[in-house]
Amino acid sequence: MPKRKNSGIKVDIRKFSQFEKKLEKLKDESLDEFIKSGARVLAGAFLERVKKRTPVGKYGDRVEFTTRAGEFVSFEAATHPTVGGTLRNGWQLVSLQKTSQGYSVEISNNVSYASFVENGHVIRNKKGGPAKGWVNGRFMLRDTEMEMVFITPEILEKKLERFLRNELSGK
C-alpha cells in the first residue's frame, strides 16, 4: 500500500475547544434564562394582540329608552361623548411559572363583563325575563390563542438566532 503524503493542511484544535466550552456554558444558566425570556416575549405578544382585538365602548350624546308606559324617548344629552377602554385595559399577565414541561403563562381579564363580550350573551328586558335576542361574542381571546399557534415559531426563531449570535460570539 502506498504511503500518503502530508497534504499540508493544519487545523487549530484550540478553536474547537473554545467553541465546545461555549456550548457547555449554554447548557447551564443561559439556556434556562433564554426559555424564561422567550415565555415573557410570547406573553407580551399575546397581550398586545388580545388588547388590539378587544372592543372599546363609545358613548355618544344621544340617549334613548322606553318608558314603563311603552313610550319611546330619545334626546341629545348635554354631556360630551365618552370613550371607554375598561375592558381593553383589564388584560394582564397574572403569572409566569416554571413547570416540568417548560413555562406556564396565565393571562386574565378581571372585568366583570369580559366573558359576555368574549362569548356572547342573551338580551333580556329585565333580570330573569324572557330572552329578547342574542349578542354575538367578539372572541378576542380565542382568536389570539389561534393566532399565537402560527406566529410563535417565528417569534422564537428570531429570538434564538439573536441568543446564539450573542452567546457564541462571547458578547
Secondary structure, 3 states (H helix, E strand, C coil): CCCCCCCCCCCCHHHHHHHHHHHHHHHHHHHHHHHHHHHHHHHHHHHHHHHHHCCCCEECCEEEEECCCCCEEEEECCCCCEECCHHHHCEEEEEEEEECCEEEEEEEECCCCHHHHHHEEEEECCCCCCEEEEEECCCHHHHHHHHHHHHHHHHHHHHHHHHHHHHHHCC
